[in-house]
Amino acid sequence: MSLVAIPEAVVSTLSGIFDVMNAFAMMPQSNSMAIQSPPFRVEIVGVQAGPLGLASHVPVTVQRDITSIESTDIIIVPSVLLGAEGWQKGRYPELVQWLLAMHSRGALLCSACSGLFLLAETGVFDGMEATVHFGYATAFTSVYPQVPIHSERVLVISGKREELITSGASMTWHDLVLYLIGRHVGATAAQAVARFFALQWHQDGLAPYIIFEGRSDHGDLAVQTAQEWIAGHFSVANPLEEMIRLAGLGERTFKRRFTLATGLSPIAYVQRLRIEDAKRRLERTEAPVDEISWQVGYVEPAFFRRLFKRVTGLSPGVYRRRFQIPVYARTQQKG
């Protein structure tokens, strides 16, 4: 297994993957998981062997340069940190050519989070479904519009041989390594590793983590006026009427232009703003769900609950338990 190191790589993802995939030697063996020898030999590889400073300026040692590797079974590109200039294609031509050669010889190409920016440069992901960190989804699509992105998904497996594997935001590298262990060693081994490291599958997807931010780069001033107003008045009754009035457009024209500009109908846009506010209230207060429903603009709590689950994938109660700071981690007030 080859774990690719480049200067933009994030040390926590790289080192985490390295440790977990090398963990079999240190894990206690049980009768249900008797592994005679470590199933993976993980190496940190790069353009040049030796010390390499990563995005956080923490150095790692590249154990092998890619010119010395003629074949490998699995390649993982860990998370990369994008600067203000975004991803610049063409920085690593030798690495891209090596990735293509390894893929042609049967290697799995895997990305953790934003590592897909490098892998996509090979072109083998064109037309193949993939996932990437939701915070980078727009930037990725602008660079690689030919790769269909589903940033709400945790893990996407594509390709004729299921050889193109991408994981979504940040810590979903856990799902990636557990999937690879399950695929190559078995479900029992994957479960044992998950228990040993207290790793969890993100079985509810990434929709609960995504913060809604309406598009504002569309250039339609009438729609932007409505957006600015609704940002502070989404909880009022019948907000659509005021949005149309402020935009100075006919109803049908407004709905058409709003949907074209933002990607959402006006009603769906209002719903997303309300649900986003409800998420913050669930995270930060102890208010009952029915009261939060009213606070964000819904008089029917049952409708609010259904809508909340449709948008986030979780019920309000489950969401609160998942994202509210647990009692044991809260700062104690001194008397």
Phi, psi and omega in degrees: 000133182248122179254112190279130177246125173228163184302334180277355185293149178266125188295324183296319179290314181300310183290326178296313178298316180302312182294315183293316182289342176260012192281344188298330180290333183260349182280144176294133180272140177238169179299330182279347179219071179267098181253119186291322180217154180305130184284344181233141170244104188262130177233142172273121185238160180192186182295327182217136178289152177118189182296142178217125176278131181266188187302325181269011179070013173273126183278146170233166177256119173284117188281328179217142174272151189294336181293341180266002183249111181269338177202153177203150185276321186224133174239131177237126172258116183285178179306143173240150180261122180267132176276189182297334181279352180077193180277127179257110180293151176091004181288327188233066183298322180295321181292319179297317178295323177294317178301317178298317180295317180294322178296319179294338179263009172107003183287145169283136175253118186236142174235142171256119176060240185276004175300344179297336179303320179285313182300322183296339180293342178288336183088350183287345178270357180300126181078359180258134179295143182207172174226156180208166179308131183299335177288341180251002187300315181295317179296321180295314182297327179292331180270322183232069183295344183276358179256114179292121185252136176232081188290348177279350182267144184282313186219133177232126179248121184229179178094155182299328180257013187054044186257359179248109190235123181234141175244156189274229191291134166042257191284006176288000169299337173302312180297322180298310183291323178294322176297314181296321177295315178298321182291321187258337182243326179128161183297323181298318179294319179298318179294321180295318179294319178300318179293316185298319182262001184056042176275151179231139171289139176273070189289343180270006182077188184253357180306321180297337184272340187283127177268126182285128174225113182296144178298136180229009184259021188273339177082006178267105187294324180296316178293320180298322177300316179294320180297316181296323179289314185291337179300331180250002184224024185294340184274354182288159178286141177051056183292339184299321182300316181289325178299317180295318181296316181294325180287337180070033182235161171292157185302310182295319179297317180298312182299318181295313181291323179296314181296319179296321184284320188256343184085000180226148172292159179306317181295316179297324179296314178298318180299318180295321177296318180295317180294323179296320177293321178297322178301314180297320180293322178294324181288324195247353181229171176254013182301140177300152182301319180298323179290320178296322177305313179294319183297327183267357172118011181244123180274345179253101182302327180296318178296317179301315181298317180295316180296317181301314180292324179296323183280316188260341185086356181231152171287159179305320181294316179294320178301315181300315180295327182286320191248347177287141179299126182294156184303319184291345181256359182279146179293128180281131178281132179274134180274000000 
